[in-house]
Amino acid sequence: MKKIIRFRVLLFSCIFCTSLYVHGQDLHYSQFHNSPININPASTGIFNGDIRYMASFRDQWRSVPVPWLTFSGSYDRKYFRNNDEKGFFGYGFLFNYDRQGDSRLNLTNFNLSGSYTRILNKSNLITGGLLLGFSSRGFNISDLTWDKQWDGDRFDPSLSPGENFDLMRVNFLETGAGINYRWQKTSRTKIDFGIGLFHFIQPKPNFFNSQDLALPMRLSYKVDGNFQLTEKLDIQLNALHQMQREYKETLVSGLFKFFLNNQRGQETEIHLGLGYRTTQAIWPQVALKYKNIYVGLSYDIDISDFSNVTDNRGGPEIHFRYIITRVKPLGKFKVCPIY
C-alpha cells in the first residue's frame, strides 16, 4: 500500500511539473472531424448550409490523479457578397476550455476566425482562413501533493512542498492560419484536404519569469472524404496528422452512414464506425442525424501500457451540431418576353 501511495504521489508530481515546463500539447478530440476549426481555420464556413452551431465535450482518465476535461463551442456562417458568383466569405467564433488534474491546470481560449472561399468551378473550391484569439492558462496548488512531503515512511501534508511559482496565471495571444481544398461531386460525395498552422506568432506563457520558452507551433494535415455507395449507404473516411515539437500523432477513422429516411425535410441517418490513434488508442463511435441536428458519441479505449495502472481505459466524447439552411431568394427575371 505504501508503494502504491508513493507511486501515485510521484506520478502526479512528474506529470504536473512536466505540464508546467513543457506547457503540454494543445487540446484534441478523437472525433476531430466534429471540431473542424480547432484543426484548421480554413474550415470556417465550409459546410452544406448557411449557419452552423457546434459543441464538443471530452472526459478521460477519471481513475488516475490527472483527470482531463475538454469543452469546445463554435458558431460560424457564410457571407455572400452581392454580384460575387466566384466566391464567398465565412466568419465565426470558437471557445475552448481544457482542465487537467488536481491542480486544475486549465486553458481558456476565445477566438475569432474568418475565411474566403474561391469557387474554381462547380466541383472545386479552395479556401484560406485566419484565426486570432486570446488565451489564459492557470492552475491552483491548494489540492496538490508533492514528493518532498513523503518522509520516507508516510505522506505528511504538513511538510513544505519546496515549490515556488512566479505566476499562477498567464495570458497570451492565439494565432492560426490554414488552407483547404475541396473536390465535390455531389452533396454526398466529396473530399477535403487541409493544412492548419497554430501559434505561428509564438507566445511565451511561462509560469517562471526566468524561463524563455515559446509555445511550439502546431502543424496539422487533415483529409476528410465522404462517398455515396448506394441510395441508402455512405462511407466516411477521416485522417489527421499533427506535429508539435517532439509530439506527433496520427488519427484515422471510418464510419458507415445508414440512411433510414431520404425524404426531403425528414432526413434520418445512423452512423457506426471505429477510429485508431497511433499513441495506442481505439474508439468505437456512433451518431444520429435527424434533419439538421447531429449528435455523435465515442469512447476511447487505451491499449497502451498506461492502461495497466488505471481501471478506466479512456473516456467518453460527445459532439453536437445544428445547421440552419436558408431558402435562397429567386433572382430577378421577366415574367414574359418583351417584343
C-alpha positions, 0 to 999 in steps of 0.5 A: 500500500505504501508503494502504491501511495508513493507511486501515485504521489510521484506520478502526479508530481512528474506529470504536473511539473512536466505540464508546467515546463513543457506547457503540454500539447494543445487540446484534441478530440478523437472525433476531430472531424466534429471540431473542424476549426480547432484543426484548421481555420480554413474550415470556417464556413465550409459546410452544406448550409448557411449557419452552423452551431457546434459543441464538443465535450471530452472526459478521460482518465477519471481513475488516475490523479490527472483527470482531463476535461475538454469543452469546445463551442463554435458558431460560424456562417457564410457571407455572400457578397452581392454580384460575387458568383466566384466566391464567398466569405465565412466568419465565426467564433470558437471557445475552448476550455481544457482542465487537467488534474488536481491542480486544475491546470486549465486553458481558456481560449476565445477566438475569432476566425474568418475565411474566403472561399474561391469557387474554381468551378462547380466541383472545386473550391479552395479556401484560406482562413485566419484565426486570432484569439486570446488565451489564459492558462492557470492552475491552483496548488491548494489540492496538490501533493508533492514528493518532498512531503513523503518522509520516507515512511508516510505522506505528511501534508504538513511538510513544505512542498519546496515549490515556488511559482512566479505566476499562477496565471498567464495570458497570451495571444492565439494565432492560426492560419490554414488552407483547404481544398475541396473536390465535390461531386455531389452533396454526398460525395466529396473530399477535403484536404487541409493544412492548419498552422497554430501559434505561428506568432509564438507566445511565451506563457511561462509560469517562471519569469526566468524561463524563455520558452515559446509555445511550439507551433502546431502543424496539422494535415487533415483529409476528410472524404465522404462517398455515396455507395448506394441510395441508402449507404455512405462511407466516411473516411477521416485522417489527421496528422499533427506535429508539435515539437517532439509530439506527433500523432496520427488519427484515422477513422471510418464510419458507415452512414445508414440512411433510414429516411431520404425524404426531403425535410425528414432526413434520418441517418445512423452512423457506426464506425471505429477510429485508431490513434497511433499513441495506442488508442481505439474508439468505437463511435456512433451518431444520429442525424435527424434533419439538421441536428447531429449528435455523435458519441465515442469512447476511447479505449487505451491499449497502451501500457498506461492502461495497466495502472488505471481501471478506466481505459479512456473516456467518453466524447460527445459532439453536437451540431445544428445547421440552419439552411436558408431558402435562397431568394429567386433572382430577378427575371421577366415574367414574359418576353418583351417584343 
